[in-house]
Amino acid sequence: MPEYAELLEGYRRFRKGVYPRQQERFNQTVVEGQHPKLLVIGCSDSRVDPAQIFDVDPGEIFVVRNVAALVPPFETSPGLHGVSAAVEFAVQMLKVKQVVVMGHGRCGGCAAALTQSFDSKPLGEGGFVANWINLLSEAREPVARKHGTSGRKAELAMEFAAIHLSLTNLRTFPWVEEKERTGQLKLRGAHFSISEGVLYSLDEETGEFLPED
């Protein structure tokens, strides 16, 4: 695992190689601001960086990452709604044309939703993780009934169910629902298999996740 000093070595490589190659693009975004056409809601997992997976230039995607790539339902109660604020900013202010909810294989958050533990350890003492993962409580029941609460088949089913749930919750936001209904916004689901290096996209007609070429 890299220490900060090792991260700085990576930064220096970025300064010498990547930044000069991309400097024109960075300068353009400084002058014009950011105008991404796509919002990606992904997991905080260190293995699944959307910018790396999609190999995009700076400014092309707006990214929100959290445990298990979850979107809570729309609500107006007071609170600090970080994901909802990011969705609002991307859809209303940046006017993105597409939103992709991207889950992934071996997701610890989805496994925790099944077992209420991370790698057999109890969830955090602050209750933040448990409360967040509880968003998956309703989706968990049919998965657990069909596949149990352990094993790769159950975990994969939970990962797919989480993506479906986040897409459903996105549609509870009035302005997301309106933009999708009027064709101004497209919602998509995706799942990245770490072990295969393959992206699976949700087929809206069948509800299945199909591999991309």
Disulfide bonds with the S-S distance in Angstrom:
none
